[in-house]
Amino acid sequence: MSSIVYLRNKKNGTVYAYLNESEWDPETKRCRCKRKCIGHVDPDTGDIIPNRGHVVESTATVKSIGASNFLDHIAESIGLKQVLKDAMPDKADLLLSCVYYVMTNRELANIPYWSAENSTPYGKRIGVQDVADVLPSISENEMFAFYRGWRDRFADRSYYSLNTSSQSSFVSRSDYIRFNDLPDLEVDTRTHMYMVYGNESRLPLAYGYYSSSPKSLTDIRKRMNSMLWLEIPSPMHVLDREYCTEENFDTLLQSNQRFTLRAPPDFPFARDSILRVKDRIMDMKNMYTIEDETVFAMSFVNYRGGRKVFAHIIFSAEEAEKEFSTFLSLIDQCQRELITNVYVDEHRDFYQKYFIIRDNDYGRMVEENGEAIMTYNDVAGFMVILSNTLKDPEAAYRHYIQKDRVQAYYENLRNRADMRALKRYSDEAYKGRLFLQFLATIMFAEISKRMARIRLINTISFREVLQEMSDFKRISIPG
């Protein structure tokens, strides 16, 4: 039996109508009443106005799809997406989304805002905790499965390796550890990597992460041995100034190990090479335009200990002006430090080489060593690359453009925002962050190749390309 009951709300005076239904309860043998509000009474007409049901609001959503679709196409066309899914199927979509983000931004702590505005392979908003959980969960076995699958995608016949050192953090005093009352312990805050590239594909295949840069041929061979599982021929090693000493240079030549070595201008072999071409290098026939940079280059064959070595001398007039200006500013700063007795450890070599210091009863006399300063000017803007493999100066120079660019990709990965938000203090979490950046390095390398192929790299930067792509939006309207 049903009936309608009217009740007045004492607070607002509104009369509500309730449907009163009686039901027989066989267990209690009694009649039970159920009451449900069906609306309120219109005070003018006396009609019952039904309650409004739960209304789902129709809200349009807008997401940027251009940049993600572009990066997704690149990842799929080179097989990166499939290899990652095969190696770690439960993490692939989240990792790829993070890769797309770090290619446009540096700090992972801000990824929630980006993922809310952009379409991603993950398909939903990425929280900071999602990233904090996935980075340390990437196992060595999963990385190994990825490396093997990635290597098998290409048929490179020769290889080269880049040895890079990047400053992992610019946080104040990050290069010291304090233990209560003990003196500060200085630590190396740089990230040292050994990255193997295919010579034909020009893409990175694998990398190693080390506590220091290579100091000798033994260190290089240890890095090679750690990647024997790649089953590739011995690569050509691209090494920087820190490695270039008389002993290391001679050892490399005698070992027959293929190498390309950037030598500092004050290295005797390099200085002799510069003096040999200094007066005739700035000739139109020696001019090259490499990635929108104009340089002059000359090469010649030399011998050392009976071994052939190709010396490539690169000169940039723009770099010469910039370098000498920076040098003079540093000289001025060092002179003030000497006069005020406020020394900087990193400048001690400058004090000895570029200043004449005399202490007497009347105080300290500090004079600039003009001859040494002008000698520096003789080599400003020059770069000397020594190789027993590469005969072409442009090819040798491109390796160092690439090396410097890759080195910059790994700068400041331990930034303050991420260290606080992601709690990325453990080695396992940092290894995961390096792997994420390695995936981004693969993408950067492929995109740079394609931009260079259509000569786009000289007119627009990669960041500008992504910015243009991000203007493409998808509007979704429910219903």
C-alpha positions in Angstrom: 0.0 0.0 0.0 1.4 3.4 -1.0 0.6 7.0 0.1 2.0 10.4 -0.1 3.0 12.2 3.1 3.8 16.0 3.3 6.3 17.3 5.9 7.4 20.9 6.4 11.0 21.8 7.0 11.0 24.1 10.1 14.2 25.9 9.1 13.3 27.0 5.5 9.5 26.5 5.6 9.6 24.2 2.4 7.0 21.5 2.3 8.4 18.2 1.0 6.5 15.2 -0.4 7.4 11.7 0.6 6.3 8.5 -1.0 5.3 6.2 1.9 5.2 2.5 1.0 4.1 -0.4 3.2 5.7 -3.8 2.8 5.0 -7.1 4.7 8.1 -8.5 6.4 7.7 -12.3 6.6 10.5 -12.7 9.2 9.0 -10.3 11.8 5.4 -10.9 10.7 4.9 -7.1 10.6 4.3 -4.4 8.1 7.3 -2.2 7.4 7.2 1.3 6.0 9.7 2.9 3.6 9.7 6.6 3.0 11.4 8.3 0.0 11.4 12.1 -0.8 10.0 12.6 -4.3 10.1 16.4 -4.4 8.8 19.6 -2.8 5.4 21.3 -3.1 5.1 24.5 -5.2 3.6 27.1 -2.8 1.7 28.8 -5.6 0.2 25.8 -7.5 0.4 23.1 -4.9 2.0 20.8 -7.4 4.8 18.4 -6.5 8.0 19.4 -8.2 10.2 16.3 -8.6 13.7 16.2 -7.2 16.4 16.7 -9.8 18.5 13.6 -10.4 22.3 13.5 -10.4 23.3 15.5 -13.4 26.6 14.6 -15.0 28.1 17.9 -16.3 29.4 17.8 -19.8 32.9 19.4 -19.7 35.1 19.6 -22.7 38.8 18.6 -22.2 41.7 20.1 -24.1 45.0 18.3 -24.4 48.1 19.1 -26.5 48.8 16.2 -28.8 51.3 17.6 -31.4 54.6 17.1 -29.5 53.6 13.7 -28.1 52.4 12.4 -31.4 55.6 13.6 -33.1 57.8 11.9 -30.5 55.7 8.8 -30.5 56.2 8.5 -34.3 60.0 8.8 -33.9 60.1 6.2 -31.1 58.0 3.8 -33.1 59.8 4.2 -36.4 63.2 3.4 -34.9 61.8 0.5 -32.9 62.5 2.0 -29.5 58.9 1.7 -28.4 58.7 -2.0 -29.2 62.0 -2.9 -27.7 61.1 -1.1 -24.5 57.7 -2.9 -24.3 59.4 -6.3 -24.9 62.0 -5.6 -22.1 59.8 -4.1 -19.5 56.1 -4.3 -20.5 54.7 -3.1 -17.2 56.8 0.1 -17.2 57.2 1.0 -20.9 54.3 3.4 -21.2 55.2 5.4 -18.1 58.9 5.5 -19.0 58.2 6.7 -22.5 55.9 9.4 -21.2 58.7 10.5 -18.8 61.2 10.5 -21.8 58.9 12.8 -23.8 58.7 15.1 -20.8 62.4 15.3 -20.1 63.1 16.2 -23.7 61.2 19.4 -23.2 62.0 20.0 -19.5 64.7 19.2 -17.0 63.0 18.7 -13.6 60.8 15.6 -13.2 59.1 17.2 -10.2 56.9 19.2 -12.5 55.7 16.3 -14.6 52.2 16.2 -13.0 51.3 19.6 -14.6 52.7 18.6 -18.0 50.9 15.2 -18.1 47.6 16.9 -17.2 47.9 19.1 -20.3 49.5 16.7 -22.8 48.5 13.4 -24.3 50.9 10.6 -23.3 51.4 6.9 -23.8 50.6 6.4 -20.1 47.1 7.7 -20.8 46.5 9.5 -17.5 48.0 12.0 -15.2 51.5 11.1 -13.9 52.0 11.8 -10.2 55.4 12.5 -8.6 55.0 9.3 -6.7 54.6 7.3 -9.9 58.0 8.5 -11.1 59.6 8.0 -7.6 58.4 4.4 -7.6 59.4 3.5 -11.2 62.9 4.8 -11.3 64.5 2.5 -8.6 62.3 -0.5 -9.8 64.2 -0.8 -13.1 66.3 -3.9 -12.6 69.7 -4.8 -14.2 68.0 -7.7 -16.0 65.4 -5.4 -17.6 68.2 -3.0 -18.7 70.2 -5.9 -20.1 67.1 -7.2 -22.0 66.6 -3.7 -23.5 70.3 -3.3 -24.5 70.3 -6.7 -26.3 67.0 -6.0 -28.1 68.1 -2.5 -29.0 71.5 -3.7 -30.4 69.7 -6.3 -32.5 67.7 -3.6 -34.3 70.8 -2.4 -36.2 73.4 -3.8 -38.4 76.3 -1.4 -37.7 79.7 -2.7 -38.9 81.9 -0.3 -36.7 81.4 1.5 -33.5 82.8 4.4 -31.4 82.5 5.3 -27.8 82.1 8.7 -26.0 83.7 9.2 -22.6 81.7 12.0 -20.9 81.8 13.8 -17.5 78.8 15.9 -16.6 78.1 17.9 -13.5 75.3 16.0 -11.8 74.3 18.7 -9.4 74.8 22.5 -9.0 73.3 22.5 -5.5 75.5 24.6 -3.1 78.1 22.5 -1.3 76.9 19.4 -3.0 80.6 18.5 -3.6 81.3 18.1 0.1 80.1 15.6 2.8 80.2 16.7 6.4 80.7 14.3 9.3 80.1 16.1 12.6 83.4 17.7 13.7 85.5 16.0 11.1 86.9 18.1 8.2 84.7 18.2 5.1 85.3 15.4 2.7 85.4 16.4 -1.0 83.6 14.1 -3.4 83.2 14.0 -7.1 79.7 15.2 -8.0 80.2 14.5 -11.7 78.5 11.7 -13.7 81.1 9.8 -15.7 79.7 7.7 -18.6 81.0 5.5 -21.3 78.5 5.4 -24.2 78.8 3.2 -27.3 77.4 4.4 -30.7 76.9 2.6 -34.0 79.0 4.3 -36.7 76.4 3.8 -39.4 73.2 4.3 -37.4 74.8 7.2 -35.3 72.6 6.1 -32.4 73.7 5.1 -28.9 73.5 1.4 -28.2 74.4 1.1 -24.5 76.2 2.9 -21.7 78.2 2.4 -18.5 78.2 4.6 -15.4 81.5 5.0 -13.5 82.8 6.8 -10.4 85.6 8.6 -12.3 86.8 9.5 -15.8 89.4 7.2 -17.4 92.9 8.0 -16.4 94.8 5.4 -18.4 94.5 2.7 -21.1 93.8 0.2 -18.4 90.6 2.2 -17.4 89.5 2.3 -21.0 89.9 -1.5 -21.4 88.0 -2.1 -18.2 85.1 -0.2 -19.7 85.4 -2.2 -22.9 85.4 -5.4 -20.9 82.3 -4.4 -19.0 80.4 -4.4 -22.4 81.7 -7.6 -23.9 78.2 -8.9 -23.9 77.4 -6.5 -26.7 79.5 -8.7 -28.9 80.8 -5.9 -31.1 84.2 -5.1 -32.6 86.5 -2.9 -30.5 85.2 0.7 -30.8 87.1 3.9 -31.6 87.5 5.9 -28.3 86.6 9.6 -28.3 88.6 11.1 -25.4 88.9 14.6 -24.0 91.6 17.0 -22.7 91.7 15.4 -19.2 93.0 12.2 -20.7 95.7 13.8 -22.9 99.1 13.4 -21.2 102.4 12.4 -22.8 102.3 9.0 -21.3 98.6 8.3 -22.3 99.2 9.5 -25.8 102.2 7.3 -26.3 100.5 4.3 -24.8 97.5 4.7 -27.1 99.7 4.9 -30.2 101.7 1.8 -29.2 98.6 -0.2 -28.3 97.1 0.1 -31.8 93.8 1.0 -30.1 91.7 3.2 -32.3 91.2 6.6 -30.8 90.4 10.3 -31.3 91.8 12.6 -28.7 91.2 16.3 -28.1 94.5 17.8 -26.9 94.9 21.0 -24.8 96.7 23.8 -26.6 99.7 23.7 -24.2 100.2 20.0 -25.0 103.6 20.0 -26.8 102.5 18.0 -29.8 99.3 20.2 -30.1 101.3 23.4 -29.8 103.7 22.4 -32.5 100.8 21.6 -34.8 99.1 25.0 -34.2 102.4 26.9 -34.9 102.8 24.9 -38.1 99.4 26.1 -39.6 98.7 29.3 -37.6 99.7 31.7 -40.4 97.8 30.0 -43.2 94.7 28.3 -41.7 92.4 31.3 -42.3 92.0 30.6 -46.0 88.7 30.2 -47.8 89.6 26.7 -49.0 90.0 25.7 -45.3 86.5 27.0 -44.3 83.8 24.6 -43.1 80.3 25.3 -41.9 79.3 22.6 -39.4 75.9 22.9 -37.8 75.6 26.7 -38.4 79.2 27.3 -37.1 81.9 28.5 -39.3 85.4 27.2 -38.6 88.7 26.8 -40.4 90.4 23.4 -40.4 93.6 22.0 -41.6 95.1 18.4 -41.3 98.4 16.8 -41.8 100.0 13.4 -41.0 102.7 13.3 -38.4 104.7 10.5 -36.7 105.5 9.8 -33.1 107.5 6.9 -32.0 107.2 5.4 -35.5 103.4 5.5 -35.4 101.2 7.5 -37.7 98.9 10.1 -36.3 96.5 12.5 -38.0 96.6 16.1 -36.5 93.4 18.1 -37.2 93.7 21.8 -36.3 90.4 23.6 -35.9 90.2 27.4 -35.5 87.1 29.5 -34.7 87.5 33.3 -34.8 84.4 33.8 -32.7 85.6 31.3 -30.1 89.0 33.0 -30.1 87.5 36.4 -29.2 85.3 34.9 -26.5 88.0 32.7 -25.1 90.6 35.5 -24.8 88.0 37.9 -23.2 87.1 35.2 -20.6 90.8 34.6 -20.0 91.6 38.3 -19.3 88.6 38.5 -16.9 90.1 35.5 -15.0 93.5 37.1 -15.0 92.1 40.2 -13.5 90.2 38.2 -10.8 93.4 36.2 -10.0 95.4 39.4 -9.5 92.9 40.7 -7.0 93.1 37.3 -5.1 96.8 37.6 -4.9 96.8 41.2 -3.7 94.2 40.4 -1.0 95.7 37.0 -0.1 92.3 35.4 -0.7 93.2 32.3 -2.8 91.2 29.9 -4.9 92.6 26.4 -5.2 91.5 26.0 -8.8 93.5 29.2 -9.7 96.9 28.1 -8.3 98.3 27.1 -11.7 97.3 30.5 -13.0 99.1 32.3 -10.2 102.3 30.5 -11.0 102.1 30.7 -14.8 100.7 34.2 -15.5 102.0 36.3 -12.6 105.4 37.5 -11.2 105.1 37.7 -7.4 107.6 39.4 -5.1 107.3 39.7 -1.4 109.5 42.2 0.5 109.6 44.3 3.7 107.2 46.8 2.1 104.5 44.2 1.1 103.7 42.2 -1.9 104.3 43.2 -5.5 102.1 41.4 -8.1 102.9 41.9 -11.8 101.3 40.2 -14.8 103.5 37.9 -16.9 102.9 39.7 -20.2 104.9 37.1 -22.2 102.9 34.2 -20.9 99.6 36.0 -21.4 100.4 36.8 -25.1 101.5 33.2 -25.5 98.0 32.2 -24.5 96.6 34.5 -27.1 98.6 32.7 -29.7 96.4 29.6 -29.2 93.1 31.1 -28.3 90.3 29.7 -30.5 92.3 26.7 -31.6 91.3 23.1 -31.1 93.7 20.2 -31.9 92.3 16.7 -32.4 94.7 13.8 -32.7 93.6 10.5 -34.2 95.1 7.3 -35.6 91.8 6.6 -37.3 90.0 9.7 -38.7 91.6 11.4 -41.7 88.8 14.0 -42.3 88.9 17.1 -40.0 85.1 17.6 -40.3 84.4 14.1 -39.2 86.7 14.5 -36.2 85.2 17.8 -35.2 81.6 16.4 -35.4 82.5 13.8 -32.9 83.3 16.5 -30.4 80.2 18.5 -31.2 78.3 15.4 -30.5 80.3 14.6 -27.3 79.7 18.1 -25.8 76.0 17.9 -26.6 75.6 14.5 -25.0 77.6 15.7 -22.0 75.1 18.6 -21.6 72.1 16.2 -21.6 73.3 14.7 -18.3 74.0 18.0 -16.5 72.1 18.7 -13.2 70.1 15.5 -13.1 70.4 15.7 -9.3 68.7 19.1 -9.2 67.2 20.5 -6.0 63.5 20.2 -7.0 63.8 16.5 -7.9 65.9 15.6 -4.9 63.3 17.0 -2.7 60.1 15.8 -4.5 61.3 12.4 -5.8 63.6 11.7 -2.8 66.1 10.6 -5.4 69.1 10.1 -3.0 69.7 6.3 -3.6 72.0 4.9 -6.2 69.2 2.7 -7.6 67.0 5.7 -8.2 69.8 7.6 -9.8 70.6 4.7 -12.1 67.0 4.7 -13.2 67.2 8.4 -13.9 70.3 7.8 -16.0 68.5 5.1 -18.0 65.6 7.5 -18.6 68.0 10.1 -19.9 69.7 7.5 -22.1 66.4 6.8 -23.8 66.0 10.6 -24.3 69.5 10.6 -25.8 68.5 8.0 -28.3 65.5 10.2 -29.3 67.7 13.4 -29.5 70.2 11.6 -31.8 67.5 10.3 -34.2 65.8 13.7 -34.4 69.1 15.5 -34.9 69.9 13.1 -37.8 66.5 13.8 -39.5 66.8 17.6 -39.0 70.3 17.6 -40.5 69.1 15.5 -43.4 66.6 18.2 -44.5 68.9 21.0 -43.4 66.4 22.1 -40.8 68.9 22.1 -38.0 70.5 25.3 -39.3 67.2 27.3 -39.2 65.3 26.1 -36.1 66.2 24.4 -32.9 64.8 21.1 -31.6 63.1 23.0 -28.7 61.4 25.3 -31.2 60.2 22.3 -33.2 58.5 20.9 -30.1 57.1 24.3 -29.2 55.5 24.6 -32.6 54.1 21.0 -32.3 52.6 21.7 -28.9 50.2 24.2 -30.5 48.2 21.2 -32.0 45.4 20.4 -29.5 42.7 17.8 -29.2 39.3 18.9 -27.8 37.1 16.1 -26.4 33.4 16.9 -25.7 31.4 14.2 -23.9 28.3 12.9 -25.7 
